[in-house]
Amino acid sequence: MGDHFLRVSEAQAYIKERYGVSWTGWWIRKLANRGTLRAVRPGGGRGWLYISRESIDERFQGSEPYPDSH
């Protein structure tokens, strides 16, 4: 079973919906560049960045979805 990849904006929405955490696109890209989140960039250095949904789930493993604070 392979990874399911999301655009950065989709990854933001997924993290917000699933875990109740509002991460910026900058922070998601930073974590991908550090290797904390698995990502691919098919177009090379200037291509779009796609984040693995499975790596997001692994990052939050053991975390229950947070209640909405608003």
Buried (B, 14 or more C-beta within 10 A) or exposed (E): EEBEBBEBEEBBEBBEEBBBEEBEEEBBBEBBEEEEBBBBEEEEEEEEBBBBBBBBBEBEEEEEEEEEEE
